[in-house]
Amino acid sequence: MQSREILDCHRLLCPMPVIRVQDQVARMQPGDELEAVCTDPGAMNDIPAWCRINGHEVLDVRDQGDEYIVVIRVGEED
């Protein structure tokens, strides 16, 4: 069964949001979804770039005022 998790990346600056996403994805299964909630606007570019390199799908990227949300679907392991 697929799951959806929310990862709190408030007050973390680059590169910590990407590192936290990487660590969380390592504990998840292909097809699971992860929503990273960040306060660093750089995460809107950094997390999708990391996903492209590592084979994960970006489902949504949005700016909600003082929060930046990136939703990804975990890809298959290499």
N, C-alpha and C positions, 0 to 999 in steps of 0.2 A: 504494500500500500504506500502511495506517495504521501509525503508530508510537506508542510509549509512552515518554515520557521522564521522568526523575526530576530535580527541581530542588532543590538543597540551599539552604535558607533558614535554616540554623542561625545563631543569634546575631544575626539581623537583627530590628530593631524596626520597628513601624509607622511609616511606610507602606512600608518597603522590601520586605517579602515580596510585596505586591500589585504593586509596580513591577517586581520581578524576574519575576513571573508574566506581567505584561503584556508585557514585553520578550521573554520566551520564546515566548509564544503568537503574537506577531507573526512569528516565524520558522517557525511550524508550519502544517500544512494542516488544513482542516476535517475533523473525524472523528478526528484525532490525540488522544491522551490525555496529560495532564501530571499528574504526582504531585508536589505541593509538600510538602516535609518541613520543618516550621518548629519553632522553639522559642518563638515568641511566641504565646500563646494567643489574642490578638486576630485572628490569621490565620484562625481558624475561623469568624469572622463577616465579616471584611473581604474575603477572597477570594471567598466565595459572593456577597456583595453586588456586588462588581465583575463577577462572571459574569452575574448577573441583568441588570445595566445593559448589558452588552456582548454578550449573546446566546450565552453559553457554558453548557454543562450541567454541573452539579455531580453527580458520580457517587458520591462518598463523602467523608464528613468524620468523622475519628475522632481520639480522644485516646489516645495510646499512652504514658502516663506523662509523660515529659519531652519528648515530641515530639507535634506536632499535624500530622496528614496531611490534605491536601485533594486529591482527585483530580477533575480536570475533563476534559470532552471539548470540544475546540475547535469553536465554531460556525462557521456560514457568514459570510463577510465581508459587510459592508453594501454 
